[in-house]
Amino acid sequence: MVRWLVIQVVVYGCCTWMASQQSVAAQQSIMSYKIGLSSYEQQPLQVNLNDETNNFLLTLPLNFSMVDANTLAMMVGNDANLPAGQSVWLFSEEIALNTLMRMNRNVNAGNTFKGRNAMFEKMLVASKGVKLYRPFDDGYEMIKKNVKPVFFTVVNPNSNMLELTLQLYVSKHEGNYPCFFIAKCRPVKIEINIK
């Protein structure tokens, strides 16, 4: 009887520990940032993009501002080229990699990337208090140089907390392809406190 009780306690302890480790791993898979935003001033943020195995890819500059009480603007990039010929991609709708390659002859990817990413996910994988204002032309935006604006509709203008979880992809120049996909980034969560 005592042995049975000890075995149950050990098994319960192991299961609890494994569940907590899985929860920690899930939380670590998202890069989190918090910013405060006052009225209509711009708030810069430097976001580190890592691949799914946590290898650093690049630092992406973002600038947030409220256009009005109903609209949040996110300016992506700056006027300098991203390092190492890299580009960051944002998708406003799911799109198959094969479809994107047919639409754009400058796009390709290695077999490992193709095997893991047959579909590109939407940029806004989760949100609290905002939604994308309108889809991008062709369903995507590519940032290499120059700032690209992304606008979000604020669902409740009286809310003082907004949250975006972004899914981004990175390509680089490789051989004959200016846009050779190398990574799906870890999701980036940005909590915005409106003062």
Order of alpha helices (4+ residues) and beta strands (2+ residues): alpha-beta-beta-beta-beta-beta-beta-alpha-beta-alpha-beta-beta-beta-beta-beta-beta-beta-beta-beta
